[in-house]
Amino acid sequence: MNHGSSGPVAEAGRAMLRALPHHDGSELYTAPGPHRLGDTVPVRVRVPRTSEVTEVWLRTVQDAEPRMRRAAVVDEDGRDVWYEADVLVHHPVTHYRFALVRDGGVAWLSADGIHDRGVTDAHDFRISTHAPGPTWLRDAIVYQIFPDRFARSAAADRPVPDWAVPAAWDDEPIARGRETGTQLYGGDLDGIVEHLDHVSDLGVTTVYLTPVFPGRTCHRYDAATFDHVDPLLGGNEAYARLSHALHSRGLRLMGDLTTNHTGASHEWFVRAQEDPASPERDFYLWTEPDAPDGGPGYVGWIGHAHLPKLDFRSPELRARMVEGRDSVVGRWLQEPYALDGWRIDVANMTGRYGALDLNQDVAAAVRATIEQVNADGALISEHFHDARDDLAGDTWHANMNYTAFSNPLWTWLSAEGSDVSYQAMHGVPVPRRQGAEVVAEMRDFDGGLPWDVLVRQWNMLGSHDTPRIRTLVGSRELHEVAAGILFTYLGVPVVFAGDEFGLTGTTGEHARATMPWDEPARRDEHTHDVYRRLAALRHAHRALREGSLRWVLVDDDALGYVRETRDETILVVAARAPWTGAVLPLGGSAERLFGSLELGAVRDAGAGAGRGAGVGAGAGAASDDASPSTDGLVVPGAGPHVGVWRLT
């Protein structure tokens, strides 16, 4: 019963994942919050009759001692038995899991699946007493814009700074080398305003802009000041115009701030070097010259001398940067810019250096300032690896979800023979993995997070720091399969501008291609339409925004999950290649909502044979080729393909 590992899903073809007990933090399984210390929260487990479970026990840990409580049967039907027990919220983040009793032993149900062995508490379910992030963030579709490459307005013909290498709009970005950060195309903020019809038409609700403060690179993560917007982008007035234009359309704007470091040209750092007695001297971490992690006498971000690292032991730095309405964090949340929140660059490294760890202290200060200025503001961290220890729900509302979404999905959909590098290991290609390993990885990195965090995680097919999804998967069809998962999976879809047109790129820098507004040959309008349809689908169905996620299919080449609320059940099946098809353990009939191959709906299985009987195989298989079965819904073996159905 080890869901998501190589055991029971390793049966012939691995096409059928039998119905397994399930629990998560959604409204079907956990009484909704807000939760407070001392509350008793009912939690439920769905136990399929075929699982042979005879008892369910709740395990919690109170005052560092495990407690066991038998769950009671509260509902049942022909397919499932529902068990319920009460969790006492005895800690700000209370964790729990379930023991499943069967003939022959006891299995554990935790957030990463079911295990026939003892497990650690690391993947326990969580109930958090911390305030959840904004509702709009949970319901958002986010559009990431890299300002230099999005659009040039008529006013964008500004003097080229001395650090820049000017580029024509149709030049290919440099993939590697020193010039990747200095290649300047001249996109500006008014250019974004001029193309907001495209943004709105795509179904976007929130625009996330990479940094707008001046620096000495095109990406601007090396800020020279936090006091004004780069004149190359149009300055403060253009930022205010963009904010007004977005808000007047009912859209939101999130900024990008680096709390870990500044640029070496930053006014604080210049003052700190010029005057060792200045308060700014305490803003940075200093070392002996030529120290392993330092530049010439100071610490640079991962050794880069042009990015000196901030030291939040300084009360003055905290006051200027993160604390209160007049700080950098607070100031830009106010009119006329009125940002709706911040994404924090390299948030995992902020406040951390050697034995020093002020990360969560700084994160809490940023969140407190956001809540003081804009009670409905959002806070997102950038954390490229395992972020679970930083995501209890009291600081970052959510994280850019590379580990539980992007990374595993890339390994499932990567083109065979691809030379795209894996996780910054130049020359090491992205591995191609099977469905069971991919699902296990997704559940492993999501396991142990509070539900309010999970539904707000930023899921991405790529960003300005990664290769483009179109290059990684190698085809329009697989790109559209990836998009189908992006818009239907648990969490918030984030689209890197240009993915909707099928733009390509082999590295993060090479992926920072300009938008092809006047180049029809670089625009894939079929993919563009798929993105629009998927965004509309997500907006139309609450289950896709806040419903539970229950895996029902894990095959080498096909994955399927159900998103469900009290009033709606939606099935998603994605296939990277033609496969055997399957009969899923789901009742009722199905209405097709979306199909990348425009197939008909899967049919209610009705009466007949067992697994795989009469299931059509191959990319040309139509759903009405499927044979009836008493076991559930017959899904055809089409691929590459993604299908979405409402179950009735």
KAHU-V450261 format. One record per helix or strand. SS is the DSSP state (H for helix, E for strand). FROM is the first residue (numbers start at 0). LEN is the number of residues. If there is no record, write none. Layout:
ss = [SS & SS]
from = [FROM & FROM]
len = [LEN & LEN]
//
This chain:
ss = [H & H & E & E & E & H & E & E & E & E & E & E & E & H & E & H & E & H & H & E & H & E & H & H & E & E & E & H & H & E & E & H & H & E & E & E & E & E & H & H & E & H & E & E & H & E & H & E & H & E & E & H & H & E & H & H & E & H & H & H & H & E & E & E & E & E & E & E & H & E & E & E]
from = [7 & 11 & 21 & 29 & 39 & 48 & 52 & 64 & 71 & 79 & 92 & 104 & 112 & 120 & 124 & 134 & 140 & 146 & 153 & 164 & 177 & 182 & 188 & 195 & 205 & 212 & 228 & 230 & 234 & 251 & 260 & 266 & 278 & 283 & 285 & 293 & 297 & 303 & 314 & 327 & 340 & 346 & 351 & 355 & 358 & 377 & 387 & 397 & 401 & 420 & 424 & 434 & 450 & 457 & 468 & 475 & 491 & 498 & 519 & 524 & 542 & 547 & 557 & 567 & 581 & 589 & 602 & 616 & 622 & 632 & 636 & 640]
len = [3 & 3 & 1 & 1 & 9 & 3 & 10 & 6 & 5 & 9 & 10 & 6 & 3 & 3 & 4 & 4 & 5 & 3 & 3 & 2 & 4 & 2 & 5 & 6 & 4 & 1 & 1 & 3 & 14 & 7 & 1 & 8 & 5 & 1 & 1 & 1 & 4 & 7 & 7 & 4 & 5 & 3 & 2 & 2 & 15 & 4 & 3 & 3 & 12 & 2 & 5 & 12 & 4 & 3 & 5 & 13 & 5 & 3 & 3 & 16 & 4 & 7 & 8 & 8 & 3 & 6 & 1 & 1 & 3 & 3 & 1 & 7]
//
